[in-house]
Amino acid sequence: MGEIKPASWDNSSWLEFSTYSNMQGAVGGVDEVGRGALFGPVVAAAVILPVDALSILMLDNIKDSKKLSSSRRTKLAQKIATLAVDWRIGYATTAEIDELNILQATLLAMKRAVLKLRIKPELCLIDGNQLVKNLPIPQETVVKGDERSLNIAAASIMAKVWRDDLLQRLALKYSLYDLEKNKGYGSPRHLLALQKYGPSSLHRRSFRPCQTILDFRF
C-alpha cells in the first residue's frame, strides 16, 4: 500500500467517511510531535476511534494539534481518551535520535505506539509519506493526514498534549532553557541559553544548534 493522494477539502473528505467508510475492522491513526525540537524525545500516538465517535469529533472541529490552543487541545485530548477504543503513546529518546537520526527515531516512536495497542487495527494510517519499517499491521501513508483523517488528527492531539505535559515537568529541572514556553523547540531564548550554558544531557547532540563548545551534562 502506498501514499493516498490528497482529496478536495470538505466534511466528506475525512477518509473515515469516504475511502474507509465500508471497511470491516478498526482503522488506527498514527502521528508524531517533537520532530523539530532541540530537546527531549520525539513522541508518537496511535489512536483507534469507534465509528460513533467520528461525527462527534468532526462537530467539535477537530484538526491538526498545532492549529489549536493549548486549552482546546487539552479538552479534546480528554474527550478522545474517553471516546477512543484504544490509544497509546510511543517515543524515542534523545540518545536514540542521535544514534538513528530523527527520521528513523520518529518511525520507531510510531512503531512503538502501534505495538502497544491492545486492539490491533486492520489498517494503520500513518501521517506523512514514510511507511513504518517492520510494522506487522497493514499501513498506508497519508500526506497532511491530520487534515484528512480523524484518527490521525486525534493521534496528533494526544501526542502533543502528552509531550507538552512531559516538557512542563522537565522544565523544572532544566530551568535554564525556557522549556516551559518553548517545549524544547529553538526559540531565541532557547538558542541564547545553548550558547551561554551549552547543551544538557537531554539535548539532541546531532542537531546543529546543540553542537556548542560548552557541554553541561546535568
C-alpha atoms as one frame of an Amber mdcrd trajectory, in Angstrom:
protein
   0.000   0.000   0.000   1.284   3.424  -0.862   0.556   7.055  -0.398  -3.029
   8.303  -0.565  -3.427  11.232  -2.926  -4.867  14.463  -1.488  -8.618  14.918
  -1.742 -10.576  18.149  -2.019 -11.497  19.662   1.337 -14.981  19.344   2.790
 -16.555  17.257   5.534 -16.871  14.237   3.238 -13.121  14.292   2.570 -12.422
  12.814   6.005 -11.128   9.410   4.972 -13.204   7.599   7.580 -16.360   8.890
   5.871 -15.164   8.248   2.327 -12.341   5.864   1.466 -12.732   3.657   4.547
 -16.432   4.094   5.310 -17.224   0.496   4.358 -14.083  -1.080   5.742 -14.519
  -4.030   8.065 -12.434  -3.787  11.219 -10.804  -0.928  13.054  -8.757   1.849
  11.465  -5.987   3.422  13.530  -4.323   6.782  13.115  -0.667   7.466  13.911
   1.067  10.833  14.220   4.129  12.325  15.902   5.204  15.521  17.600   8.583
  16.954  18.532  10.436  16.074  15.366  11.909  19.560  15.015  12.655  20.161
  18.688  16.193  20.505  20.060  15.422  18.918  23.429  13.638  15.813  24.601
  12.073  12.789  22.913  10.091  12.560  19.727   6.628  11.305  20.675   4.004
   9.422  18.664   0.436   8.409  19.389  -1.715   5.670  17.895  -5.482   6.122
  18.208  -8.418   3.909  17.236 -11.760   5.693  17.208 -15.115   3.883  17.052
 -17.466   4.814  14.226 -19.878   6.622  16.542 -17.094   8.935  17.766 -16.207
  10.219  14.313 -19.155  12.568  13.841 -18.783  13.808  17.423 -15.185  14.861
  16.879 -15.949  16.304  13.466 -18.603  18.536  15.051 -16.027  19.528  17.681
 -13.937  20.886  14.800 -11.032  18.567  15.468  -7.904  19.472  13.487  -4.135
  19.346  13.477  -2.926  19.840  17.051  -0.590  22.686  16.034  -3.602  24.744
  14.951  -5.332  24.501  18.337  -4.815  26.496  21.509  -3.325  24.655  24.477
  -6.611  24.671  26.400  -8.530  23.444  23.350  -6.043  20.619  22.786  -6.313
  19.531  26.402 -10.127  19.435  26.287 -10.110  17.493  23.043  -7.495  15.069
  24.404  -9.728  14.347  27.375 -12.661  13.674  25.052 -10.579  11.498  22.728
  -9.330   9.442  25.678 -12.943   8.825  26.664 -14.214   8.046  23.165 -11.322
   6.004  21.758 -11.483   2.226  21.560  -7.773   2.302  22.345  -4.902   4.775
  22.256  -1.227   4.520  23.147   1.911   6.638  23.274   5.332   5.639  21.975
   8.518   7.657  21.957  12.180   7.599  21.013  14.733   9.050  23.407  17.259
  11.771  22.741  20.007   9.137  22.629  18.066   7.145  20.025  17.513  10.288
  17.952  21.243  10.986  17.947  22.099   7.371  17.142  19.491   6.666  14.450
  18.725  10.158  13.042  15.448  11.974  13.593  13.514  10.308  10.759  14.296
   6.764  11.888  13.674   7.688  15.536  10.292   9.147  14.568   9.306   5.966
  12.752  10.490   3.939  15.759   8.278   6.017  18.075   5.326   5.400  15.750
   6.003   1.673  15.686   6.186   1.540  19.479   2.866   3.360  19.813   1.123
   0.952  17.425   2.593  -2.167  19.030   1.348  -1.037  22.445  -2.276  -1.080
  21.255  -4.295  -3.786  22.945  -6.704  -3.834  19.996  -4.951  -4.403  16.688
  -6.373  -2.339  13.833  -6.984  -3.771  10.393  -5.184  -0.765   8.938  -2.942
   1.992  10.292  -2.990   5.412   8.653   0.450   6.975   9.070   0.793  10.739
   8.857   3.372  11.778   6.271   4.965   9.909   3.386   7.148   7.351   5.180
   5.982   3.836   5.965   6.947   2.368   9.344   9.517  -0.394   8.900   8.637
  -3.922  10.002   5.174  -2.989  11.250   3.180  -6.250  11.427  -0.060  -4.462
  10.522  -1.159  -3.162   7.100  -0.430   0.549   6.760  -0.857   3.459   4.404
   0.772   6.872   4.473  -1.376   9.984   4.297   0.236  13.307   3.441  -1.261
  16.043   5.652  -3.066  13.239   7.413  -4.137  15.366  10.370  -6.330  17.325
   7.920  -7.763  14.234   6.225  -8.146  11.505   8.837  -9.992  11.915  12.119
  -7.916   9.126  13.654  -4.672  10.842  12.660  -5.932  14.219  13.885  -6.799
  12.579  17.217  -3.331  10.999  17.380  -1.762  14.396  16.697  -3.602  15.885
  19.666  -2.810  13.021  22.045   0.896  13.084  21.164   1.119  16.867  21.506
  -0.622  17.025  24.882   1.436  14.114  26.260   4.742  15.635  25.124   3.835
  19.131  26.329   2.989  17.725  29.771   6.360  15.946  29.841   8.219  19.124
  28.882   6.394  21.060  31.593   7.778  18.624  34.146  11.278  18.609  32.667
  11.289  22.410  32.674  11.516  22.315  36.465  14.873  20.518  36.303  16.257
  22.134  33.150  15.221  25.673  34.019  17.976  27.406  32.040  16.370  26.759
  28.662  12.865  28.289  28.960  11.331  24.893  28.188   8.035  25.778  29.808
   7.409  28.196  26.947   9.294  26.704  24.000   8.602  22.997  24.661  12.115
  22.169  23.510  11.973  23.997  20.192  14.600  26.502  19.089  13.137  29.775
  20.354  15.500  32.788  20.560  15.798  32.408  24.343  16.494  28.690  23.999
  19.224  29.318  21.416  20.788  32.013  23.572  20.786  29.660  26.559  22.535
  26.996  24.477  25.231  29.494  23.540  25.637  30.605  27.144  25.322  27.341
  29.064  25.809  24.623  26.444  23.501  21.622  25.921  22.109  19.458  28.706
  22.034  15.669  28.706  18.592  15.731  27.053  19.526  17.963  24.152  19.874
  16.391  20.716  23.608  16.478  20.016  23.057  15.597  16.358  21.182  18.879
  15.859  23.467  21.737  14.880  22.254  24.323  17.462  23.192  21.843  20.220
  26.745  21.407  18.950  28.293  24.105  21.075  31.669  24.312  22.798  30.182
  24.266  26.269  28.717  20.963  27.368  26.856  20.787  30.666  25.553  17.257
  31.239  23.070  17.656  34.078
